[in-house]
Amino acid sequence: MLAAALEHIVKGIVDEPDAVRIDETSSPRGDVLEVHVSEADRGRVIGRGGRTAKALRTVVSALASDRRVRVDVADD
């Protein structure tokens, strides 16, 4: 559910929504959602000074309620 919500939000931000992919993995410290976007859209997802990425993390944390979730923007 969290991955789908994050994917929906990110697709609304980027210019190439077909290139958006969210990889979900689990670790002992909590879940990890890794956001993959096209190279041209990476700056949009991170935002000036990391503001957009911070906002995405805040929204996902609010949706996760009691679970620990980390959101990373991949740099492939």
Rosetta blueprint (number, residue, H / E / L):
1 M L
2 L H
3 A H
4 A H
5 A H
6 L H
7 E H
8 H H
9 I H
10 V H
11 K H
12 G H
13 I H
14 V L
15 D L
16 E L
17 P H
18 D H
19 A H
20 V L
21 R E
22 I E
23 D E
24 E E
25 T E
26 S E
27 S E
28 P L
29 R L
30 G E
31 D E
32 V E
33 L E
34 E E
35 V E
36 H E
37 V L
38 S L
39 E H
40 A H
41 D H
42 R H
43 G H
44 R H
45 V H
46 I H
47 G L
48 R H
49 G H
50 G H
51 R H
52 T H
53 A H
54 K H
55 A H
56 L H
57 R H
58 T H
59 V H
60 V H
61 S H
62 A H
63 L H
64 A H
65 S L
66 D L
67 R L
68 R L
69 V E
70 R E
71 V E
72 D E
73 V E
74 A L
75 D L
76 D L
